[in-house]
Amino acid sequence: MTTVQVTYAGLIKVKRGDAPKELYSHQNEAIKALNETNKNTFEGLLVLPTGGGKTLTAIHWLLRNFICIRR
């Protein structure tokens, strides 16, 4: 388990493991687009309809690309 100290949020413990929720195909497509857009610099906009899972998609992408890679 990795522990991260965040000034405004306190101590965050991150565990490795399987994703507890499977993403829908439109969310997987959004993640592929985010990966393509952000090869060099972080930029882009995640647009999904209301209830489309923007938060889940963004968190899933962030955890795979920043938390898992940078320890």
N, C-alpha and C positions, 0 to 999 in steps of 0.2 A: 504494500500500500504506500502511496506517495502522499506526503503532506505538503500543502501549499499555504503560505501565510499571505493573506490578502488584507491590506491595511483597513479597508472599510467594511470587510465582511468577516474578518476573523480567520480562524483556522479551518481549512477545507481538506478533508481526507478523500483521496481518490483511489478507488479500488479497480483493479483490472478484472475483466470478466466479460461474459457475453452480453450483448445488448438485450435488455428485457423486452423490447418492443420491436417488432418488424416494421420497417417503413413501407409505405405504399409506393407503387411504381412512379407516381408523379413526384414524390419526395426524393426517390433515388435519382430521378432525372435532374431534379434541382441540385442535388449534391454533385452530380457529374458536371453540371454547368458551373457551379461554384468552383470546382477543381480546375476547370479550363480557364475561367476568368482570372483566377488568383494564382497563376503559375509564378509570376514575378513579384507583383505587389498586391496588397490587399485592396481591392475595390470591387464594387458590384452592389447589386440590390436584389434581395430575395423577394419575389412577388408571387404569392399564392392567394387564392380566394379566401374569404372568411371561413374559418374552420378547416382550412387546407393543411394545417400543421406546420406553419412557419416556425414557431418556437421549437418544436421537436426537431424539425429539419436542421435549423441553425445550431442547436445544441449538439446534435449528432455530428454535424460537420466539424464544429469547433473541437469536440472531444477527440475525433479521429485525427484532425490535422494539427492541433496544438498541444493538447494535454498528453496524448499518447506518444507523440514524437519527441517533444521537448521535456525531458525529465530533469 
